[in-house]
Amino acid sequence: QGQVVESGGGLVQPGGSLRLSCVAFGLTFSTHDMGWYRRAPGKQRELVAGITTAGRPTYADAVKGRFTISRDNAKKTAYLQMNNMKLEDTAVYYCNAHPPGGPHTWGQGIQVTVSS
């Protein structure tokens, strides 16, 4: 059973930047689509960004132009670069890995707080 582990969260001021990392263990990273989700207080979990095995990214409208998802298959790591952050980006962020049409592997989540 594989797992994914997030890192890089923390506190940032509005307009600032953070980069989240997600390292995969025990799974064939290159055959998995990767995604970043978030759950804000009182809200449902939502997809923030995804990247396919071919490197094609997708983004939620709320983060387009500010966030960039990428992957490094050699390092078995996916990244989420978050720029020009807003108060409403505050949430627990989760990494997700799944082969197309296959079972999902979730990280434990990491807190990101945007506050002045």
Secondary structure, DSSP 4 states (H G I P E B T S, - for coil): --EEEEE--EEE-TT--EEEEEEEESS-GGGSEEEEEEE-TTS--EEEEEE-TT--EEE-GGGTTTEEEEEEGGGTEEEEEE-S--GGG-EEEEEEEE-TTS--EE---EEEEE--
